[in-house]
Amino acid sequence: MFPAKSDVSNLAFANQATGYYFFKFDQLGGGGLNALHIASSSTTPPNYGDVSTTTSQSGTFYITETGGRGYQDDAILLVAVKGKNSGNFAIHIKSSGYSWTPTGVQNHQPELSQITYHSGAVDTTFTKSQFVYGSQTWKPAGNNVPSDYPLYYGEDTTDTTNLWKLMFVDLKAGPIGPNGDLDVTSLTDKGAIKVDYTIENLDTVVTFNTYAWNDNTTQGKGISWTNMLVGTGSSGYTVLGTDYSDRADEFPTIIGSSPVYHPPKTSFTANVTSGTAPLTVQFTDTTVQSVKTWYWDFGDKGTSTEQNPVHTYMTPGTYTVTLTAANGQGLSALKTQPGYITVSSGGSSSGSSGGVGSDIGGPGNSSVGNGVNFTADVTSGAPPLTVKFTDTSTIGNITNWAWDFTGDNVPDSFDQNPAFVFGKTGNYTVKLTVKTTEGMVFNRTLPDVIRVVDTSGASGDTWVFSDQSGTGADSSGSDQQQTVDPARAATMTPAPQGTSGYSPLGTKVAEILLDTLIVVGVVGAGVILWKKM
């Protein structure tokens, strides 16, 4: 950003400046916008300049002077470049004009014998790194509030997505105007400063402004004047790069006209587009035009509103990625890349980097030894059953979570502590997969941890349960059969994982009553729920 919105004691130049330059904002004496101009040609004075927009990457414009004093001791070129450009962006500036040694006499135009013409007073190539001010939407301007004054005609300085980097170049020449004793028609380019430019590798936009420094005037010593860019008398020069070459109407040249905006040309890249699950991908928005908001759809139910998000694909498959980008005017465009990301199976590994730890904890992946764990606020009930899951893992540095509630190996949530609605009856296996900052992947599967039982049609039926204390079909434990209210059955606490000997065909009650009862499921510790036919 420009160092201040008040006086700046020592302006930084991209080349060696002629002297110590003081930038003055509070020009109560009258310095400001009426004397200095940018013109596309060196016409007969007075030359009040014009507003030009071009796609030509090389060209010429002129800095003219029409003030009452008839001169400016030295001119300064402000070069502003918009947004993102390639690293090998460069601009060559050649200035040609008159210079002189200030006499110290206030408001005194130099005499003909005191001025010397220099072809190539500046003849230098500047690179991206020399644009040291910004990013910002405004230029400093004499009598005006700096944050409100545009860099080019028609600019909306309130659009904070339209950001520019600034560079100041001492042109080492001063413009001479017609309001003095010199006959400017006899001077080269009629006393104007000629500026030749050549731009390389411009993707966005470059716009030129000018300033003037004086040694001794009514307004004092320093930089006070710049070209006007609001209303009648505006002048400026803008060059469009490759990604703006079809958007000239966003940079109007007719005084009184308004910009015509277009949506951005949305584009993006990914650092990797294929690999094994879980695959972490860094997406980068490469849209060159100004963007205010982003919406990413990663194709696996995941989304993001970041500009350059990181997303982890937990499940093998092929995914289409879409980015919708909107500019400061609310105009949006989307870019879709079908089948952009391909994720293959990562195989089995015990917490290895880049692989899915499907063998962690042994068969069933349900041992507590791997550090992955979770709880549920309810584990049984009638549909629709809403269950709030809480990650209680003890592994450190977890960055990603993927929950599978339906056993289809497709993540249903990427939240750390999600809620899920089970709409149909049945037993549901839940799997949680986590990934750490080190790239280690672990998971835990709890088989049949959620049981959804439909009790709506149980009226008039007999429900029985067994509190059998033995294990297996050969158990000698006693059997007890009781009638139980379906509502009670639906609220019983599920059997803990690892309980053995209570599968439906592993109990005497199942063997005895198989011809008259159907198994509904296990709903309690050592409890088997049946429904009479």
QUINORWO-V255919 format. One record per residue. N is the residue number from 1. SS is DSSP state (helix for helix, strand for strand, loop for the rest). Layout:
# QUINORWO-V255919
N:SS  N:SS
This chain:
# QUINORWO-V255919
1:loop  2:loop  3:loop  4:loop  5:loop  6:loop  7:loop  8:strand  9:loop  10:loop  11:loop  12:loop  13:loop  14:loop  15:loop  16:loop  17:loop  18:loop  19:loop  20:loop  21:loop  22:loop  23:strand  24:loop  25:loop  26:loop  27:loop  28:loop  29:loop  30:loop  31:loop  32:loop  33:loop  34:loop  35:loop  36:strand  37:strand  38:strand  39:strand  40:loop  41:loop  42:loop  43:loop  44:loop  45:loop  46:loop  47:loop  48:loop  49:loop  50:loop  51:strand  52:strand  53:strand  54:strand  55:loop  56:loop  57:loop  58:strand  59:strand  60:strand  61:strand  62:strand  63:strand  64:strand  65:strand  66:loop  67:loop  68:loop  69:loop  70:loop  71:strand  72:loop  73:loop  74:strand  75:strand  76:strand  77:strand  78:strand  79:strand  80:strand  81:strand  82:strand  83:loop  84:loop  85:loop  86:loop  87:loop  88:loop  89:loop  90:strand  91:strand  92:strand  93:strand  94:strand  95:strand  96:strand  97:strand  98:strand  99:strand  100:loop  101:loop  102:loop  103:loop  104:loop  105:loop  106:loop  107:loop  108:loop  109:loop  110:loop  111:loop  112:helix  113:helix  114:helix  115:loop  116:strand  117:strand  118:strand  119:strand  120:strand  121:strand  122:strand  123:strand  124:strand  125:strand  126:strand  127:strand  128:helix  129:helix  130:helix  131:loop  132:loop  133:strand  134:strand  135:strand  136:strand  137:loop  138:loop  139:loop  140:loop  141:loop  142:loop  143:loop  144:loop  145:loop  146:helix  147:helix  148:helix  149:loop  150:loop  151:loop  152:loop  153:loop  154:loop  155:loop  156:loop  157:loop  158:loop  159:loop  160:loop  161:loop  162:loop  163:loop  164:strand  165:strand  166:strand  167:strand  168:strand  169:strand  170:strand  171:loop  172:loop  173:loop  174:strand  175:loop  176:strand  177:loop  178:loop  179:loop  180:loop  181:loop  182:loop  183:loop  184:helix  185:helix  186:helix  187:loop  188:helix  189:helix  190:helix  191:helix  192:loop  193:strand  194:strand  195:strand  196:strand  197:strand  198:strand  199:strand  200:strand  201:loop  202:loop  203:loop  204:loop  205:strand  206:strand  207:strand  208:strand  209:strand  210:strand  211:strand  212:strand  213:strand  214:strand  215:strand  216:strand  217:strand  218:loop  219:loop  220:strand  221:strand  222:strand  223:strand  224:strand  225:strand  226:strand  227:loop  228:loop  229:loop  230:loop  231:loop  232:loop  233:loop  234:loop  235:loop  236:strand  237:strand  238:strand  239:strand  240:strand  241:loop  242:helix  243:helix  244:helix  245:loop  246:loop  247:loop  248:helix  249:helix  250:helix  251:loop  252:loop  253:loop  254:loop  255:loop  256:loop  257:loop  258:loop  259:loop  260:loop  261:loop  262:loop  263:loop  264:loop  265:loop  266:loop  267:loop  268:strand  269:strand  270:strand  271:loop  272:loop  273:loop  274:strand  275:strand  276:strand  277:loop  278:loop  279:strand  280:strand  281:strand  282:strand  283:strand  284:strand  285:strand  286:loop  287:loop  288:loop  289:loop  290:loop  291:loop  292:loop  293:strand  294:strand  295:strand  296:strand  297:strand  298:loop  299:loop  300:loop  301:loop  302:loop  303:strand  304:strand  305:loop  306:loop  307:loop  308:loop  309:loop  310:strand  311:strand  312:strand  313:strand  314:loop  315:loop  316:loop  317:strand  318:strand  319:strand  320:strand  321:strand  322:strand  323:strand  324:strand  325:strand  326:strand  327:loop  328:loop  329:loop  330:loop  331:loop  332:strand  333:strand  334:strand  335:strand  336:strand  337:strand  338:strand  339:strand  340:strand  341:strand  342:strand  343:strand  344:strand  345:loop  346:loop  347:loop  348:loop  349:loop  350:loop  351:loop  352:loop  353:strand  354:loop  355:loop  356:loop  357:loop  358:loop  359:loop  360:loop  361:loop  362:loop  363:helix  364:helix  365:helix  366:loop  367:loop  368:helix  369:helix  370:helix  371:loop  372:loop  373:loop  374:strand  375:strand  376:strand  377:loop  378:loop  379:loop  380:strand  381:strand  382:loop  383:loop  384:loop  385:strand  386:strand  387:strand  388:strand  389:strand  390:strand  391:strand  392:loop  393:loop  394:loop  395:loop  396:loop  397:loop  398:strand  399:strand  400:strand  401:strand  402:strand  403:strand  404:strand  405:loop  406:loop  407:loop  408:loop  409:loop  410:loop  411:loop  412:loop  413:strand  414:loop  415:loop  416:loop  417:loop  418:loop  419:strand  420:strand  421:strand  422:strand  423:loop  424:loop  425:loop  426:strand  427:strand  428:strand  429:strand  430:strand  431:strand  432:strand  433:strand  434:strand  435:strand  436:strand  437:loop  438:loop  439:loop  440:strand  441:strand  442:strand  443:strand  444:strand  445:strand  446:strand  447:strand  448:strand  449:strand  450:strand  451:strand  452:strand  453:loop  454:loop  455:loop  456:loop  457:loop  458:loop  459:loop  460:loop  461:loop  462:loop  463:strand  464:strand  465:strand  466:strand  467:loop  468:loop  469:loop  470:loop  471:loop  472:loop  473:loop  474:loop  475:loop  476:loop  477:loop  478:loop  479:loop  480:loop  481:loop  482:strand  483:strand  484:loop  485:loop  486:helix  487:helix  488:helix  489:helix  490:helix  491:helix  492:loop  493:loop  494:loop  495:loop  496:loop  497:loop  498:loop  499:loop  500:loop  501:loop  502:loop  503:loop  504:helix  505:helix  506:helix  507:loop  508:helix  509:helix  510:helix  511:helix  512:helix  513:helix  514:loop  515:loop  516:loop  517:strand  518:strand  519:strand  520:strand  521:strand  522:strand  523:strand  524:strand  525:loop  526:loop  527:strand  528:strand  529:strand  530:strand  531:strand  532:strand  533:loop
